[in-house]
Amino acid sequence: MISSRRPILAIDFDGTIVENKYPSIGKPILFAFETLHKLQEKGFVLILWTYRSGEKLKEAVEFCREHGIEFYAVNKSYPEEDYTDEISRKINADIFIDDRNVGGFLGWGEIYKELLEEDKELEKLKNQKKGFFESLFKKL
């Protein structure tokens, strides 16, 4: 099992990462891959969680790989999980990003703001405090 301070994200493919053209692969949705890159960079754990299986699933995974995204797991909670009828297909994740959420898909700009803007606010506060203390020591 992984240990992460960041949430584990289960992310749908069709209609979320790419336009829904199933069984084909649609165009990437605006800011999808840029946001996914940033989430990985910041330590979020990404799981691909999709209806696709077999060859169509392999195509989706390869498409994401070609765009620089490697998922921690695909349609599983962790890479070593073996699917059997005794194991639930429910993914163990903290946040599910899917175009079929209640209220629909927020868009990658909103997801970026929700999950990553807090980092900017914390950095801004740190810099303000740092500037304050530096100004105190300059006076001494």
HUZILIN-V749323 format. One line per field, one symbol per residue. ss: DSSP state (@ for helix, = for strand, . for the rest). phi: phi as a letter, one per 40 degrees, with the letter a starting at -180 (. if undefined). psi: psi as a letter, one per 20 degrees, with the letter a starting at -180 (. if undefined). A space follows every 10 residues. Layout:
ss=???
phi=???
psi=???
This chain:
ss=.......=== =..=...=.. .......=.. .@@@@@@@@@ @...====.. ...@@@@@@@ @@@@@@.... ..==...... .......... ....===... .......@@@ @@@@@@@@@@ @@@@@@@@@@ @@@@@@@@@.
phi=.cbaccccbc bcbcgbcbdc bdccbccdcd gcccccdccc dcgccbbcba ccafcccdcc ccdcdccgbb ccabfacadc cbcaccbccc ccacbbbacb ccggccgccc cdcccbcccc cccccdcccd cccccccccc
psi=qqpphqqppp prfpiggqqo kpirprqpqp jghggggggg hjjqppppoq hqrchhgggg ghggghjjpp qgrokrhqhi pppriipqip pnqhppoqij qpiaphqhgg gggghihhgg gggggghggg hghghghhh.
